[in-house]
């Protein structure tokens, strides 16, 4: 029996979510959907307790060993990156980024270059989508303030060596900001090991949370200027924004339902990890999640390898990004010779019920370097953890049908 749709657009938003995310959000919002920390009644206290717990869970998930109150909630990763970049960088500073970035990094840094006299260096990548950490090291200047890098390309799926990049940044005394949108919830991210000073994340992708919630984890030695100021529910007599975290960067009411969804997803990761650990000892939240991530990565990479092998064997299909067993996430871009990407995406949807993302993927420099702008970008396949063989078979059959048609 055919499905209503074959969803292969998880690089944009993971779907479906674990069932517990849906039920927890609904139940919590009905029972405790009030302003946290603004009152002393039981509902407000429970909302604040859940939010504090979620900060602690995420701190463990990313191995932030400092104050969990430095896990700050935002609207999404774009909000997080704007908060970090505009809160760290001053006129006359130098910033290092790359040609692989999403517009959530490219546009803020372009605005800084135009409006604030900030010097921006975009590091070139190789033909498969990898940066050479030595190129980043060579680009550092006396006024370099921030290195901001996309951990994995949302077009090519290539994964950067953030351990090497973080070490270079730490030795040079430069703040390392990581965009984890394509890797959080898929790869083990360790702020301590990778010397990440600011980890930015979104909830609706690999973390299996809802849309409209994201955040940043700020290292204990880093201070970010507030991007907005206003109500916090604490220290209300003070005429200025409180200095302490998270209130320094959280003005106004946070998304209680969104955070509840992230809370449920974190516990789902832990439960999944427990299923794959045979030892009877007690594991920390992070240890359980690392086990879950290993399982998720293995499954998703198996999906993408099946697609890549099939597409590489087809005539008139161009496959972009990593070759062989180079580090990658489950994101794969292709084009069919002679057809615009958006037309292929529409045909897959209308004729084969396959959901993909066709276009420039908010990463124009990647497509410029790949020479795919005239073809209106690429057709991106991104099977997630909940994809199955039927999804992959339908996608392969759809592309083959279009090629042969």
Legacy VTK file of the C-alpha trace (Angstrom):
# vtk DataFile Version 3.0
C-alpha trace
ASCII
DATASET POLYDATA
POINTS 405 float
0.000 0.000 0.000
1.377 3.386 -1.004
1.963 6.124 1.543
0.326 9.516 1.259
3.806 11.002 1.058
7.417 9.849 1.169
9.175 12.453 3.297
12.844 13.066 2.455
13.227 16.696 3.548
14.613 16.275 7.058
17.464 18.745 6.478
14.731 21.404 6.505
12.635 19.970 9.345
12.531 16.486 10.806
9.205 14.748 10.365
7.603 12.949 12.019
8.652 13.658 15.586
8.763 10.998 18.284
5.211 10.546 19.548
6.207 11.653 23.044
7.084 15.112 21.694
3.507 15.628 20.492
1.860 14.291 23.638
4.184 16.083 26.068
3.711 19.449 24.375
-0.063 19.066 24.420
-0.260 17.877 28.027
2.219 20.393 29.402
0.639 23.327 27.603
-2.796 22.349 28.917
-1.603 21.881 32.512
1.269 24.359 32.930
1.140 26.685 29.923
1.773 29.866 31.910
4.606 32.349 32.323
7.537 30.695 34.096
9.302 32.443 36.931
6.882 35.388 37.044
4.769 34.145 39.928
4.986 31.829 42.906
1.969 29.650 42.195
2.314 25.960 41.380
1.720 26.286 37.631
4.444 28.911 37.202
6.858 26.955 39.395
6.329 23.779 37.361
6.862 25.649 34.078
10.128 27.074 35.413
11.195 23.657 36.719
10.710 22.082 33.278
12.655 24.866 31.566
15.531 24.570 34.053
15.584 20.813 33.543
15.716 21.277 29.772
18.694 23.625 30.107
20.459 20.951 32.156
19.610 18.187 29.671
20.874 20.218 26.709
24.035 21.202 28.574
24.771 17.504 29.034
23.806 16.716 25.455
26.401 19.188 24.120
28.882 18.492 26.943
28.806 22.035 28.217
30.402 21.487 31.619
29.785 25.010 32.897
26.684 26.739 34.199
23.543 25.216 32.591
21.881 28.625 32.842
24.109 29.559 29.917
21.820 27.440 27.749
19.735 30.282 26.328
16.510 29.809 24.378
15.742 31.726 21.194
13.244 31.501 18.348
15.464 29.471 15.999
19.075 29.100 14.836
18.953 32.300 12.772
17.932 34.150 15.918
20.735 32.401 17.827
23.384 33.259 15.239
22.265 36.887 15.054
22.366 37.071 18.851
25.868 35.612 18.963
27.423 37.478 16.040
25.990 40.936 16.677
26.638 40.462 20.399
30.313 39.549 19.965
31.592 41.513 16.963
32.484 45.206 16.971
33.229 47.669 14.156
36.752 47.079 12.838
36.867 43.418 13.937
37.795 40.582 11.603
35.553 37.528 11.167
36.375 34.221 9.493
33.624 32.174 7.896
33.346 30.013 4.774
31.770 29.657 1.341
29.653 26.795 2.755
27.530 28.871 5.092
23.773 29.186 5.271
22.335 32.694 4.896
21.845 32.752 8.675
25.602 33.358 8.817
26.270 34.890 5.401
23.709 37.671 5.654
24.615 38.874 9.159
28.308 38.961 8.254
27.541 40.703 4.947
25.537 43.353 6.809
28.412 43.793 9.248
30.869 44.228 6.396
28.655 46.819 4.715
27.318 48.674 7.742
29.870 48.216 10.555
33.220 48.147 8.743
33.791 44.532 9.785
36.397 42.627 7.789
35.028 39.243 6.654
37.081 36.395 5.202
35.233 33.539 3.476
37.362 30.406 3.357
37.206 28.395 0.135
36.365 24.693 0.252
37.436 21.771 -1.904
35.386 20.022 -4.582
33.628 17.729 -2.112
32.708 20.476 0.328
35.488 20.288 2.932
37.459 23.092 4.544
41.182 22.795 5.248
41.686 23.900 8.874
45.118 25.197 7.879
43.429 27.732 5.584
41.517 29.018 8.598
44.713 29.213 10.621
46.441 31.208 7.870
43.496 33.634 7.679
43.723 34.684 11.350
44.775 38.298 11.872
45.607 40.371 14.933
42.022 41.709 14.974
40.244 38.392 14.320
37.384 38.200 16.794
35.223 35.266 15.697
35.428 32.107 13.610
31.906 30.973 12.684
31.492 27.702 10.814
28.627 25.487 9.643
29.415 22.016 11.016
27.766 20.272 8.049
26.664 21.710 4.738
22.901 21.759 4.283
23.454 21.260 0.531
26.340 18.804 0.254
26.253 17.031 3.624
30.015 17.400 4.132
31.069 17.470 7.819
33.916 19.739 8.885
36.743 18.841 11.267
35.580 21.041 14.125
38.059 19.508 16.573
40.913 20.888 14.474
39.184 24.214 13.838
38.314 24.643 17.521
41.886 23.935 18.573
43.175 26.557 16.131
40.681 29.109 17.452
41.491 28.354 21.094
45.255 28.653 20.553
44.764 31.987 18.778
42.396 33.354 21.437
39.583 33.667 18.885
35.948 32.923 19.764
34.643 29.822 17.969
30.924 29.925 17.098
29.463 26.694 15.704
26.304 26.419 13.611
25.074 22.917 14.483
21.797 22.982 12.538
22.603 19.946 10.396
24.426 17.903 13.042
22.769 18.413 16.429
20.828 15.226 17.042
22.832 13.255 14.466
26.490 13.542 15.514
28.050 13.656 18.975
28.756 17.345 19.628
31.176 17.958 22.484
31.854 21.598 23.309
34.803 20.706 25.524
36.518 18.384 23.058
35.967 20.700 20.084
36.775 23.943 21.960
33.436 25.450 20.953
32.787 28.746 22.701
29.231 29.295 21.456
27.054 26.433 20.194
24.017 27.578 18.220
21.185 25.137 17.535
17.646 24.876 16.264
14.991 22.641 17.757
13.030 21.541 14.701
15.707 19.553 12.864
17.800 16.729 14.316
16.841 17.560 17.889
13.270 16.429 17.034
11.634 19.440 18.664
8.974 21.754 17.217
9.432 24.806 15.049
9.876 28.167 16.733
12.423 27.102 19.345
16.215 27.229 19.191
19.043 28.360 21.355
22.687 28.896 22.041
25.035 27.482 24.644
27.479 30.136 25.792
30.813 29.127 27.290
31.507 30.372 30.794
34.332 32.634 29.588
32.230 34.308 26.877
29.928 37.293 27.275
27.487 38.339 24.560
25.822 41.742 24.411
22.028 41.515 24.559
20.367 41.787 21.153
17.108 42.839 22.780
16.132 43.955 26.243
12.939 43.956 28.234
11.013 41.891 30.735
12.560 38.927 32.488
10.437 38.434 35.579
13.507 38.832 37.799
15.307 41.894 39.180
12.516 44.086 37.826
13.672 47.195 39.713
16.871 47.337 37.642
16.554 49.856 34.778
18.803 47.785 32.516
18.870 44.192 31.333
20.241 41.830 34.026
23.821 40.683 33.423
23.289 37.100 34.554
22.423 34.244 32.215
20.000 33.274 30.813
18.204 36.585 31.394
21.030 38.542 29.797
19.907 37.131 26.436
16.298 36.106 27.117
13.932 39.074 27.104
10.219 38.431 27.264
8.279 35.201 27.596
9.998 32.139 26.194
8.209 29.421 24.201
7.086 27.150 27.024
5.424 24.621 24.645
8.521 24.605 22.431
10.843 23.975 25.345
8.526 21.212 26.567
8.904 19.612 23.149
12.698 19.791 23.390
12.500 18.341 26.897
10.494 15.371 25.643
12.878 14.871 22.715
15.906 14.858 25.017
14.290 12.128 27.102
13.473 10.228 23.910
17.170 10.332 22.935
18.107 8.982 26.368
15.542 6.173 26.137
16.772 5.242 22.655
20.347 5.160 23.913
19.369 2.916 26.806
17.921 0.418 24.307
21.328 0.153 22.637
23.459 -0.186 25.781
23.756 -3.688 27.225
25.629 -2.743 30.403
23.412 -2.640 33.485
25.251 0.279 35.106
23.699 3.699 35.527
24.527 6.034 32.659
24.487 9.818 32.570
22.109 11.642 30.245
25.012 12.438 27.935
26.220 8.827 27.801
22.737 7.640 26.896
22.399 10.293 24.215
25.813 9.512 22.703
24.694 5.888 22.318
21.489 7.073 20.641
23.405 9.369 18.294
25.669 6.538 17.183
22.605 4.484 16.268
20.903 7.406 14.508
24.009 8.300 12.503
24.522 4.714 11.389
20.935 4.412 10.203
20.850 7.759 8.411
24.199 7.256 6.662
22.963 3.851 5.481
19.945 5.617 3.957
22.038 8.209 2.158
24.536 5.653 0.857
21.705 3.694 -0.723
20.463 6.814 -2.488
23.950 7.892 -3.549
24.802 4.480 -4.987
21.573 4.404 -6.981
21.880 7.954 -8.316
25.562 7.556 -9.207
24.643 4.561 -11.362
22.107 6.563 -13.407
22.951 8.291 -16.672
22.323 12.034 -16.866
22.226 12.430 -13.062
24.821 14.641 -11.367
25.565 13.927 -7.698
27.272 16.619 -5.605
29.342 16.522 -2.440
31.393 13.892 -0.606
32.687 10.773 -2.309
33.557 7.387 -0.861
33.446 7.248 2.951
34.314 10.858 3.719
32.505 12.315 6.779
28.963 13.324 5.942
25.408 13.603 7.170
22.320 12.254 5.397
21.974 15.102 2.919
22.463 14.551 -0.815
22.022 16.972 -3.712
21.495 15.901 -7.323
20.444 17.317 -10.670
19.083 15.742 -13.829
20.761 17.035 -16.969
18.657 19.528 -18.853
15.994 19.999 -16.179
15.705 22.837 -13.635
15.841 21.643 -10.043
12.443 23.098 -9.186
10.814 21.201 -12.062
12.298 17.921 -10.838
11.122 18.665 -7.302
7.594 19.358 -8.540
7.533 16.149 -10.597
8.695 14.098 -7.623
5.935 15.586 -5.501
3.095 15.512 -8.024
3.817 12.187 -9.700
5.598 10.175 -7.012
4.516 11.761 -3.677
8.183 12.267 -2.752
8.853 15.338 -0.569
12.266 16.924 -1.220
13.709 20.429 -1.271
14.639 21.879 -4.647
16.366 25.246 -4.961
19.296 27.183 -3.547
18.697 26.069 0.064
19.580 29.512 1.509
23.238 28.744 0.671
23.910 30.674 -2.560
27.713 30.505 -2.457
27.610 26.696 -2.440
25.555 26.695 -5.615
27.705 29.369 -7.204
30.810 27.254 -6.571
29.071 24.093 -7.827
27.858 25.864 -10.962
24.217 25.017 -10.215
22.702 28.508 -10.041
21.536 28.430 -13.687
19.804 25.108 -12.981
18.005 26.863 -10.107
20.018 24.959 -7.516
19.791 21.262 -6.808
17.287 18.634 -5.729
18.109 17.771 -2.112
17.281 14.440 -0.521
17.586 14.168 3.254
16.173 10.951 4.723
15.798 11.048 8.478
15.828 8.511 11.274
12.204 7.538 10.657
12.650 6.971 6.900
12.310 3.390 5.696
13.111 1.297 2.622
9.810 2.269 1.006
10.799 5.957 1.142
14.183 5.261 -0.448
12.787 2.944 -3.111
10.113 5.479 -4.066
12.709 8.266 -4.345
15.029 6.175 -6.501
12.155 5.082 -8.703
10.969 8.664 -9.059
14.326 9.948 -10.275
14.721 6.983 -12.629
11.261 7.614 -14.074
12.078 11.272 -14.701
15.423 10.386 -16.316
13.853 7.794 -18.585
10.817 9.913 -19.357
LINES 1 406
405 0 1 2 3 4 5 6 7 8 9 10 11 12 13 14 15 16 17 18 19 20 21 22 23 24 25 26 27 28 29 30 31 32 33 34 35 36 37 38 39 40 41 42 43 44 45 46 47 48 49 50 51 52 53 54 55 56 57 58 59 60 61 62 63 64 65 66 67 68 69 70 71 72 73 74 75 76 77 78 79 80 81 82 83 84 85 86 87 88 89 90 91 92 93 94 95 96 97 98 99 100 101 102 103 104 105 106 107 108 109 110 111 112 113 114 115 116 117 118 119 120 121 122 123 124 125 126 127 128 129 130 131 132 133 134 135 136 137 138 139 140 141 142 143 144 145 146 147 148 149 150 151 152 153 154 155 156 157 158 159 160 161 162 163 164 165 166 167 168 169 170 171 172 173 174 175 176 177 178 179 180 181 182 183 184 185 186 187 188 189 190 191 192 193 194 195 196 197 198 199 200 201 202 203 204 205 206 207 208 209 210 211 212 213 214 215 216 217 218 219 220 221 222 223 224 225 226 227 228 229 230 231 232 233 234 235 236 237 238 239 240 241 242 243 244 245 246 247 248 249 250 251 252 253 254 255 256 257 258 259 260 261 262 263 264 265 266 267 268 269 270 271 272 273 274 275 276 277 278 279 280 281 282 283 284 285 286 287 288 289 290 291 292 293 294 295 296 297 298 299 300 301 302 303 304 305 306 307 308 309 310 311 312 313 314 315 316 317 318 319 320 321 322 323 324 325 326 327 328 329 330 331 332 333 334 335 336 337 338 339 340 341 342 343 344 345 346 347 348 349 350 351 352 353 354 355 356 357 358 359 360 361 362 363 364 365 366 367 368 369 370 371 372 373 374 375 376 377 378 379 380 381 382 383 384 385 386 387 388 389 390 391 392 393 394 395 396 397 398 399 400 401 402 403 404
